[in-house]
């Protein structure tokens, strides 16, 4: 992942609570890593066939902190 762009977004409180629970149980992950994996997977599943999306998804999944 060469360049990054910062995003500011609002999510439902229930999602945020689930995210906090997940992060507490998985200390190797952080909010940025989860959102990057989720967004790249969404794009892959919904017609974005660009290989760079697949690369970002796989790199995010298998990165080590």
DAPEFEN-V307253 format. One record per pair of residues at least 24 apart in sequence whose C-alpha atoms are under 7 Angstrom apart, sorted by the first residue. I is the first residue (numbers start at 0). GAP is how many residues later the second one is. If there is no record, write none. Layout:
i gap
I GAP
I GAP
This chain:
i gap
0 55
27 37
32 27
36 24
